[in-house]
Amino acid sequence: MKDLHLDGNWSESSDGTRSDVLNPFNAEVLCTVAVASPDDVATAVTAARRAFDGGPWRRTSAAERGRILRHVAELLVRDRDELARTESLDTGKTFAEGRIDVDDVTAVFRYYAGLADADAGRVVDAGSGTVVSRIVHEPVGVCALIAPWNYPLLQMSWKVAPALAAGNTLVLKPSEVTPLTTIKLVALLEEAGVPPGVVNLLLGPGQVGAAMTGHPGVDLISFTGGLATGEKIMAAAAKGVRRVALELGGKNPNVVFDDADFDTALDYALAAAFVHSGQVCSAGSRLIVQDGIHDRFVAELAARADRIRLGNGLDPETETGPLVSAEHRAKVERHIADAPAAGAVLRAGGSRPDDPSLRDGFFLRPTVFSECTADMAIVREEVFGPVVTVERFRTETEAVALANDTDYGLAGAVWTSDASRAQRVAGALRHGTVWINDYHPYLPQAEWGGFGKSGIGRELGPSGLDEYRETKHVYHNIAPAPQHWFKG
Ligand code: NAD
């Protein structure tokens, strides 16, 4: 099957290499896909370069680019269920979650369609009636866009929609573990009228990504994934001083005060930790609970975690699916195995489910550890699985100190019925998103990104478009005359 997209053509890998895509529910091979060769990487970047330098795309009016993005949104609506089903098969997430992802992606394309021609720059007062001074925006150039496996369609779309709105040309690489919806997205972009060469698709593992980021024809790298990979990508971007945006991991505090609505906070704490089996960059994997409710909160959390229904993402009864791969589950299991020695107390889960119907999939039971402290590895490191740790606090000052005691800074939440305290704590948290009496919502209009080691730059919102634009000052002297700086 031809599933690379190079210079407007669906292509095999030039060396014929293919790899299996597995269904994490049962480890069966769903299909095979091409693995891009170094030659394919060069072909993709060269095509994107040619399409940028000489092609029509960057001279297309911003309104026309917006129209095409709006068309993409319509096609996403048309293919919603097929995309959701594919995402479920590929990642293990539930079909319902897959639909939510497609709806969110549709909203993101609509948002950037609207923003494409909303801002033509600005006129600056140059202090002279004979000068026209303008600030204009231009595309950056060839963008290498690299995405992870947990939200394949969504994370790629957060990059593709603004990058196209701004007039760039692209080389995409989804995760080798979950490539399928990105292949479909590229087909939809083509159907919507994006010209040949503007969007190129590579598939394959980290080496393919490294070849992309190392290619001198790339002007901008936008990456979502793990911290260790992010550091390599930043180093690659340094060569040639290319722009870089990094959306990395998180270890996100979910702070619950005694005066919060207990049942609501508990309900959201479960979803924050265990939706998509915790494989969410903003997962509320670090619960910080006030003394007065702590013991009851932990007991009820553990009881409810035990009742979460695991299963096939396509089964409507399933509440959460498997982990994405055997390798990833093994990594999460290592974290779980090491935690008790540091003093964490296992309150729920901690093992694979007994259910024989889940035996072949990469399942792990929702896991709760209590008596955790901020110095434990299970509290500091991103586990990226169905594992939540609980820490106890007494005062507001202590809660803020704990919530900020992390290398990351992606997102956090505070639960309280005291509005003043909610605002005080939100103001004090060093995290890119803070939810008050909620968890997980994000908006296409609102910037998303991390403080600290959670990344550099922002996606979504107006800043998400700025990542893909150069800013130019055009200064026009409309009445030029000699200025006689030098007299001779
Ligand atoms: P990963 O870093 O292993 O891989 C991400 C992508 O980078 C994949 O496409 C991979 O093939 C590619 N890659 C690997 N090595 C590379 C290299 N040397 N050069 C270029 N590309 C390379 O991450 P993952 O395991 O796929 O995803 C999970 C991580 O993503 C978690 O840490 C999670 O927190 C993070 N994430 C962050 C956000 C966010 O918005 N901040 C969103 C989703 C996921």
Residues whose N, C-alpha, C, O or C-beta is under 5 A from the ligand:
A	BS01	NAD	I146 A147 P148 W149 K173 P174 S175 E176 G204 P205 G206 G209 A210 T224 G225 G226 L227 T229 K232 E247 L248 G249 G250 C281 S454
